[in-house]
């Protein structure tokens, strides 16, 4: 089902409808500052398993946490001073930062390595979703594993028939986030995407 939503000022009743679906263990598609994402409730194990199946992903492939802000992310990721300064400079924005997981993170989303990807998009819709839900959304690009992001919410609705809802905020991007691993002694660029990675390269 497709539900049109204002990308800059998302209507609260539409956000509530999407959150009702998340709380019921459903998977939704939604816009971000890069590509459309597929997401579910972080703490619903069956929904997380369904997201992996829907995407055709192996369990050892990481999913990102969409958080409302850095203080929200700090409940689930270890924030050393240097890490905090780095992500504060770059988020909200088109990045996923791989960080050490705290004990708040369910095992299903950090095995085998106890790390998570933190994402704070610069987009009103996903931020409104996680604020209304009260916890992060576990998220992945709205495309089959290894494929480019699809900018068309109507095509996403067709491609993933198990979705409860597609929040249509108009055409999305096709370039995914840049992924930066901050768990070592120096940052490692895992994937170069929409975010500028020059600050992480010697």
Buried (B, 14 or more C-beta within 10 A) or exposed (E): EBBEBEBEEBEEEBBEBBBBBBBEBBBBBBBBBBBBBBBBBBBBBEBBEBBBEBBEBEEEEBBBBBBBEBEBBBBBBBBEEEBBEBBEEBBBBBBBBBBBBBEBBBEBBBEEEBBBBBBBBBBBBBBBBBBBBEBBBBBBBBBBEEEEBBBBBEEBBEBBEEBBBBBBBEEBBBBBBBBBBBBEEEBBBBEBBBBEBEEBEE
